Amino acid sequence: MRQFTFLLFIGILIALSSCRTDFETVASSGDLKFSRDTIYLDTVFTDIGSSTYMLKVYNNTKNDITIPTIKLGKGLNSKYRMTVDGTQGNQGKIFTNVDLLAKDSLYIFVETTANIVDANPTDFLYTDQILFDGGTNLQKVELVTLIQDAIFLYPQRFDDGTTESLYLGDDNDGKPINIYGFFLDENDPIHGNELKFTNKRPYVVYGYAAVPSGKTVSFDPGTRVHFHADSGLILAKNASLNVNGTTSTTDKLENEVIFEGDRLEPDFSDVPGQWGAIWLTEGSTNHKINHLTLKNAAIGLLIQNNDGTTVDIKNTQIYNSSNYGILAQTAKISGENLVINNAGAAGLACTYGGEYKFSHCTFNNNWSSSSQVAVLLNNYYTGATPEVKDLKSATFNNCIIYGSYSNELILKKMSGATFEYQFNNCLIKFDNTSSTYINDPLYQFSTDTEHYNAIIQNEDPKFFKIAENKFNIDGTSAAFKKGNANDPVPKDILGVPRSSPPDLGAYQSDDFPK
């Protein structure tokens, strides 16, 4: 029961701090007031405990009262549980003779753990009531929870008490490095083919799910995958990732593949760092990602495959990463209609060399600090052997690079390896007000035609709603019809045909909804 013990302790402190033993009470007369008349416990997965919700009960009368009973309507069979002013009563379900001083209040904390079979089969709601007193003095507070069925994937627990783990190699002292995780099995006795994710039910992953060497994991349109804390997906050597989302026609994103955390409460909808990463390890191969929305990870995509194949990323959105949206190391990536927003270090980091091409992409970073950037390029890895590798190419066509920091593009070059980059028809925020980079050869946007062509510098793209990750633009944007049609991506991220000349970024311009 997540947080239940902690809340019990808090409740005891509250009770003790207001405890008084020298008063006489009268029976409650049904005049209690409540902080809410219905408690909606947000959507939970089957057999997974909810967050804890608080109800405050007020006695606004001039009398010290005793409430004869506070109980759940389904009694001891209820899937809800409570503490009442720090006490658990009978199994957290039934409480008797609860005293409440005049002009005072008490706290009730409520949680639930329910199975899909407990819910109403038509709407999957599990409901109950908190009943105060009875007869003519009966008062009620409704309890409502949506239960969502899911497929749970997690490491095995062995007879000796240990759990399955993944071997990642040895540290500098020759000791093995293992993480909590397991290999997906195409012939699992319970789930069948774990390498094929479908849209029939959401998935909840505990630990790192690994794709074995030589195997391919695929995700059908509409698939939903929820990763628990410190969990993610790992592609082993010669393993492949296919995310097969398609264009959606409604706000429900019915054909989008979505990777996110397993906390479904609205308060967690945009909290970064709730889970680990999608890790394409060195030697993994032939990855294709289309119409993926990835939210709230530590690192969205960690891409280290350097086998010569291209990681093909199209029509994909990556939001709220506590470190990086994409962290690539000596990788080869082709990106079209890619949108990245909010990352603690960088939205896109192409490091330790590699080959990259991005067309009609929107890179924005509104992280609440002054050190993050939207795009970072470098050709080294401090302490690695070798320390530098060739950045063979990094080409950005018809892209937007913007954010809340003054300089959203950072280029870091170390001698001993090539550093090839080019920005064509891009809107870039780089406000060199301090003149720090005025003579830096890497940032000569107007005179260095080898690396910069048709650059719009420091003009506002006028995104629709940045806080809601809506990076649409309209005809007033500085990115409107400023693209080059010689690098064709005929449709935008929503499947809308592009104008000629095209707009910059992932979205074709349109009037904003009123």
C-alpha positions in Angstrom: 0.0 0.0 0.0 2.0 2.8 -1.4 2.4 5.8 1.0 -0.1 4.3 3.4 2.3 3.8 6.2 3.7 7.3 5.8 0.2 8.8 5.7 -0.8 6.8 8.8 2.2 8.4 10.6 1.2 11.9 9.5 -2.3 11.2 10.6 -1.2 10.1 14.0 0.8 13.4 14.4 -2.3 15.4 13.4 -4.5 13.4 15.9 -1.9 13.8 18.7 -1.5 17.5 18.1 -5.2 18.2 18.6 -5.9 15.5 21.2 -8.0 16.5 24.2 -9.5 14.2 26.8 -11.5 16.5 29.0 -14.6 17.1 27.0 -18.1 15.6 26.7 -19.7 15.0 23.3 -23.1 14.7 21.8 -24.2 12.5 18.9 -23.7 13.8 15.5 -26.9 15.2 14.0 -26.0 14.9 10.3 -24.6 18.4 9.9 -21.1 17.5 8.8 -19.5 19.5 6.0 -17.0 18.1 3.5 -14.2 19.5 1.4 -15.7 17.6 -1.6 -18.8 15.5 -2.2 -17.1 13.1 -4.6 -13.5 11.8 -4.6 -12.3 10.9 -8.1 -9.2 8.7 -7.7 -7.6 8.9 -11.1 -7.2 6.0 -13.4 -5.2 3.1 -12.1 -4.0 -0.1 -13.6 -5.5 -3.3 -12.4 -4.0 -4.5 -9.1 -1.7 -1.5 -8.8 -2.3 0.9 -5.8 -3.5 4.4 -6.4 -2.2 7.6 -5.1 -3.6 8.8 -1.8 -6.4 11.3 -1.7 -7.6 13.5 1.2 -11.0 14.4 2.4 -11.5 17.0 5.1 -14.6 16.7 7.4 -15.8 19.8 9.2 -17.9 20.2 12.4 -19.2 23.8 12.1 -21.5 23.4 15.1 -20.9 24.7 18.6 -21.0 21.2 20.0 -18.3 18.6 20.4 -19.7 15.6 18.7 -19.2 11.9 18.3 -19.8 10.3 14.8 -21.2 6.8 15.6 -19.7 5.3 12.4 -17.6 6.2 9.4 -17.4 3.3 7.0 -17.2 2.2 3.4 -20.5 1.3 1.8 -19.1 -2.1 0.7 -17.8 -2.7 4.2 -14.9 -5.1 4.6 -15.3 -6.2 1.0 -14.5 -2.8 -0.4 -11.3 -2.3 -2.5 -10.9 1.2 -1.0 -9.1 1.7 2.4 -8.9 4.7 4.7 -7.2 6.2 7.6 -9.4 8.5 9.8 -7.4 11.0 11.8 -4.4 8.7 12.0 -6.3 5.5 12.9 -7.0 2.4 10.7 -10.2 1.2 12.4 -11.3 -2.2 11.3 -9.0 -3.0 8.4 -9.2 0.6 7.1 -12.9 0.0 6.3 -15.0 0.7 9.4 -14.5 3.2 12.2 -16.7 3.7 15.3 -17.3 6.5 17.8 -15.1 9.1 16.1 -14.9 12.3 18.2 -14.8 15.8 16.5 -14.5 19.0 18.4 -16.7 22.0 17.8 -15.5 24.2 15.0 -12.8 21.7 14.2 -12.1 19.2 11.4 -10.6 15.8 10.8 -8.7 14.2 7.9 -9.6 11.1 6.0 -7.0 9.6 3.5 -8.3 7.2 0.8 -6.5 4.8 -1.5 -7.6 1.8 -3.6 -6.1 -1.3 -5.2 -8.7 -3.0 -7.5 -8.8 -5.4 -10.3 -10.6 -4.9 -13.6 -13.1 -7.7 -12.6 -14.2 -5.5 -9.7 -15.2 -2.7 -12.0 -18.5 -2.1 -13.8 -18.1 -4.0 -17.1 -19.7 -1.2 -19.1 -17.6 1.7 -18.1 -14.8 0.1 -16.0 -15.6 2.3 -13.0 -15.1 1.0 -9.5 -17.3 2.9 -7.1 -18.2 3.0 -3.4 -19.2 5.5 -0.7 -17.9 6.8 2.6 -20.9 6.6 4.9 -21.1 8.9 7.9 -23.6 7.9 10.7 -26.9 6.3 9.6 -30.7 6.5 9.4 -31.9 10.1 9.1 -28.4 11.4 9.9 -26.8 9.5 7.1 -24.3 11.5 5.0 -22.3 10.2 2.0 -19.2 11.0 0.0 -18.9 9.2 -3.3 -15.7 7.3 -4.4 -15.0 6.8 -8.1 -12.0 5.1 -9.8 -11.4 4.1 -13.4 -9.7 0.7 -13.6 -7.6 0.0 -16.7 -6.6 -3.5 -17.6 -3.0 -4.0 -18.8 -0.3 -6.5 -19.6 2.5 -6.5 -17.1 6.0 -7.3 -18.1 8.7 -7.8 -15.4 11.8 -9.8 -14.4 11.4 -13.2 -12.9 11.8 -13.9 -9.2 13.8 -17.1 -8.6 13.4 -19.6 -5.8 16.4 -18.4 -4.0 14.9 -14.9 -3.7 17.0 -13.2 -6.4 15.5 -11.6 -9.4 16.4 -11.7 -13.1 18.9 -9.0 -14.3 20.7 -8.0 -17.4 24.5 -8.1 -17.7 25.9 -4.9 -19.3 29.6 -5.6 -19.1 32.3 -5.0 -16.5 33.4 -1.9 -14.7 37.0 -0.6 -14.5 37.7 -3.0 -11.7 36.5 -6.0 -13.7 33.3 -6.3 -11.7 30.1 -7.2 -13.6 27.5 -4.4 -14.2 23.9 -5.7 -13.9 20.6 -3.9 -14.0 17.1 -5.0 -13.0 15.7 -6.3 -16.2 14.7 -9.2 -18.5 14.7 -10.4 -22.1 11.5 -10.3 -24.0 10.5 -13.8 -25.2 8.7 -14.5 -28.5 7.4 -17.7 -27.0 6.4 -16.6 -23.5 4.0 -19.2 -21.9 1.7 -16.4 -20.5 1.9 -13.5 -23.0 2.8 -15.3 -26.2 5.1 -13.2 -28.4 6.4 -10.5 -26.2 8.3 -9.0 -29.1 5.1 -7.9 -30.8 3.2 -5.1 -28.9 -0.4 -4.5 -30.0 -3.1 -2.0 -29.2 -5.5 -4.4 -27.5 -4.4 -3.5 -24.0 -1.8 -1.1 -22.6 1.5 -2.5 -21.3 3.2 -1.8 -18.0 7.0 -2.5 -17.9 9.0 -3.0 -14.7 12.8 -3.0 -15.1 14.5 -2.9 -18.5 12.9 -5.0 -21.2 15.7 -6.2 -23.5 15.3 -7.3 -27.1 17.7 -10.3 -27.8 20.4 -10.3 -30.4 19.0 -10.9 -33.9 15.4 -10.2 -32.9 13.1 -7.3 -33.8 10.5 -5.7 -31.5 7.6 -4.1 -33.1 4.8 -1.8 -31.9 1.5 -1.7 -33.8 -0.4 1.6 -34.4 -2.2 2.7 -31.2 0.1 0.8 -28.8 0.5 2.3 -25.3 3.5 1.4 -23.2 3.9 2.6 -19.6 7.3 2.3 -18.0 7.7 2.1 -14.2 10.5 4.1 -12.5 14.0 3.0 -13.5 12.6 1.0 -16.4 12.9 1.2 -20.2 13.7 -0.7 -23.4 17.2 -2.0 -24.5 18.1 -3.2 -27.9 21.0 -5.7 -27.9 23.6 -6.2 -30.6 21.9 -7.0 -33.9 18.5 -6.3 -32.5 16.0 -4.0 -34.2 13.2 -1.6 -33.2 10.2 -1.0 -35.4 7.7 1.6 -34.1 4.8 1.5 -36.7 2.5 4.3 -35.7 0.4 6.1 -38.3 -1.4 9.4 -38.7 -4.3 9.9 -36.3 -7.5 11.7 -37.2 -8.7 12.6 -33.7 -7.3 14.2 -30.5 -7.2 10.7 -28.9 -4.1 9.9 -31.1 -5.7 6.6 -31.9 -2.9 5.5 -34.2 0.0 7.0 -32.4 2.4 4.8 -30.4 2.9 6.3 -26.9 5.7 5.6 -24.5 5.3 7.2 -21.0 5.4 6.6 -17.3 3.0 4.5 -15.3 1.6 7.3 -13.1 -1.7 8.1 -14.7 -2.8 11.0 -12.4 -3.0 14.4 -14.2 -0.4 15.8 -11.8 2.2 13.5 -13.4 1.2 14.2 -17.0 4.3 16.4 -17.7 6.7 15.5 -14.9 10.2 14.7 -16.4 12.4 11.7 -15.4 9.6 9.2 -14.4 11.3 6.4 -16.2 14.7 5.6 -17.9 15.2 5.5 -21.6 14.9 3.7 -25.0 18.5 2.5 -25.4 19.7 1.5 -28.9 23.0 0.0 -27.9 26.2 -0.3 -29.9 25.7 -2.9 -32.6 21.9 -2.8 -32.6 20.7 -2.2 -36.1 18.0 -1.1 -38.6 15.8 1.0 -36.3 12.7 2.6 -37.7 10.5 4.9 -35.7 7.3 6.5 -37.0 4.5 8.4 -35.2 5.9 7.9 -31.7 5.1 10.2 -28.8 7.6 9.7 -26.0 7.1 11.6 -22.7 8.7 12.1 -19.3 11.8 9.9 -19.5 15.3 10.6 -18.2 16.6 10.2 -21.8 14.1 9.8 -24.5 16.3 7.9 -27.1 19.9 6.9 -26.2 21.3 6.0 -29.6 24.7 4.3 -29.7 24.4 2.0 -32.7 27.3 2.6 -35.1 27.0 -0.4 -37.3 26.5 1.9 -40.4 22.7 1.5 -40.6 20.5 4.6 -40.2 18.1 5.2 -37.4 15.1 6.5 -39.3 12.9 8.8 -37.1 9.7 10.3 -38.7 6.7 12.2 -37.3 7.9 11.7 -33.7 7.4 13.9 -30.6 9.7 13.7 -27.5 8.8 15.8 -24.5 9.9 16.5 -20.9 13.1 14.6 -20.6 15.1 15.2 -17.4 18.4 15.0 -19.3 18.2 14.6 -23.1 15.4 14.2 -25.6 17.8 12.4 -27.9 21.4 11.6 -26.9 23.3 10.2 -29.9 26.9 8.9 -29.7 28.7 8.2 -33.0 25.3 7.4 -34.4 23.7 7.7 -37.9 20.3 9.3 -37.8 17.8 10.6 -40.3 15.0 12.7 -38.8 11.9 14.1 -40.5 9.0 16.0 -38.8 10.6 15.5 -35.4 9.5 17.6 -32.5 11.5 17.8 -29.2 10.7 20.1 -26.3 11.9 20.4 -22.7 15.1 18.7 -21.6 17.4 19.3 -18.7 20.6 19.3 -20.7 19.7 19.3 -24.4 16.8 18.4 -26.6 19.0 16.9 -29.3 22.6 16.1 -28.5 24.7 14.6 -31.4 27.9 13.8 -29.6 31.2 11.9 -30.2 30.9 12.3 -34.0 28.5 10.5 -36.3 26.3 11.3 -39.3 23.0 13.2 -39.0 20.4 14.8 -41.2 17.3 16.5 -39.9 14.6 18.0 -42.2 11.5 20.0 -41.1 12.2 19.4 -37.4 11.2 21.6 -34.5 13.7 21.7 -31.6 12.6 23.8 -28.7 13.8 23.9 -25.1 11.9 25.8 -22.4 13.5 24.0 -19.4 13.4 26.2 -16.4 17.1 26.9 -16.1 19.6 29.0 -18.0 22.0 26.3 -19.1 20.0 24.0 -21.3 20.0 24.1 -25.1 17.8 22.9 -27.9 20.6 21.4 -30.1 24.2 20.4 -29.2 26.9 19.1 -31.6 30.3 17.8 -30.7 33.0 15.4 -31.9 34.5 14.1 -28.6 33.8 12.1 -25.4 36.0 13.2 -22.5 37.9 10.2 -21.1 37.0 7.8 -23.9 39.5 6.0 -26.1 39.8 7.5 -28.7 38.6 10.8 -27.2 37.6 12.3 -30.6 35.6 10.8 -33.5 34.7 12.4 -36.8 31.5 14.3 -37.1 31.2 13.3 -40.7 28.0 15.4 -41.3 25.3 17.2 -39.4 22.8 18.7 -41.8 19.7 20.7 -40.7 17.3 21.7 -43.4 14.1 23.8 -42.9 14.3 23.4 -39.1 13.5 25.6 -36.1 15.9 25.8 -33.2 14.4 27.9 -30.4 13.7 28.1 -26.7 13.8 30.2 -23.5 17.6 30.4 -23.3 19.5 33.1 -25.1 21.6 30.6 -27.2 19.8 27.4 -28.2 22.5 26.1 -30.5 25.9 24.9 -29.1 28.8 23.6 -31.2 31.8 22.1 -29.5 34.8 21.1 -31.7 37.9 19.3 -30.6 41.0 19.1 -32.9 42.0 15.7 -34.2 38.7 14.8 -35.9 36.5 16.3 -38.5 33.6 18.6 -37.6 31.3 19.0 -40.6 27.9 20.8 -40.1 25.5 22.7 -42.2 22.3 24.7 -41.5 20.0 25.5 -44.5 16.9 27.6 -44.2 16.7 27.4 -40.5 15.3 29.7 -37.7 17.9 29.7 -34.9 17.8 31.5 -31.6 21.4 32.7 -30.9 21.4 36.0 -29.2 25.0 36.9 -28.7 24.3 40.1 -26.7 27.5 39.6 -24.5 29.6 39.3 -27.7 31.2 36.1 -26.3 31.0 34.4 -29.7 31.4 37.4 -32.0 34.7 36.1 -33.3 34.1 32.4 -32.9 34.4 30.8 -36.4 31.7 28.3 -35.5 28.9 30.9 -35.3 29.3 33.2 -38.3 25.7 32.9 -39.4 25.7 35.7 -42.0 29.1 35.4 -43.5 30.0 31.6 -43.4 28.1 30.3 -46.4 29.9 27.0 -46.2 28.0 26.2 -43.0 25.0 28.6 -43.0 22.5 29.4 -45.7 19.3 31.5 -45.4 19.4 31.7 -41.6 16.7 33.6 -39.7 18.3 34.6 -36.4 16.4 35.4 -33.2 13.0 35.9 -34.7 10.0 34.5 -32.9 8.3 31.5 -34.5 5.1 32.3 -32.5 4.3 28.7 -31.5 0.7 28.1 -30.7 0.9 26.8 -27.1 4.4 25.9 -25.9 3.3 24.9 -22.4 1.0 22.3 -24.0 3.6 21.1 -26.5 1.7 22.5 -29.4 4.3 23.8 -31.9 1.9 24.7 -34.7 2.6 28.0 -36.4 0.3 30.5 -38.3 0.9 33.0 -41.1 2.4 35.6 -38.7 5.3 33.3 -37.7 8.8 34.2 -38.8 9.0 30.6 -40.1 6.1 31.1 -42.5 7.1 30.0 -46.1 10.8 30.4 -45.4 11.8 26.9 -46.3 13.6 25.4 -49.3 11.5 23.0 -51.4 14.7 21.3 -52.7 14.7 19.0 -49.6 11.2 17.6 -49.9 9.2 16.3 -47.0 5.8 16.5 -48.7 3.6 16.3 -45.7 3.9 17.6 -42.1 3.8 15.7 -38.9 -0.1 15.7 -39.0 -0.2 14.5 -42.6 -1.0 17.9 -44.0 0.5 18.7 -47.5 3.2 21.4 -47.4 2.9 24.7 -49.2 5.5 25.9 -51.7 7.7 27.4 -50.5 7.3 25.3 -47.3 7.2 26.6 -43.8 10.0 25.8 -41.4 9.6 23.2 -38.7 7.4 20.1 -38.3 4.1 21.8 -38.8 2.5 23.3 -41.9 1.0 26.7 -40.9 -2.7 27.2 -40.3 -4.9 29.6 -38.5 -5.0 28.9 -34.8 -8.3 27.6 -33.3 -10.2 30.3 -31.5 
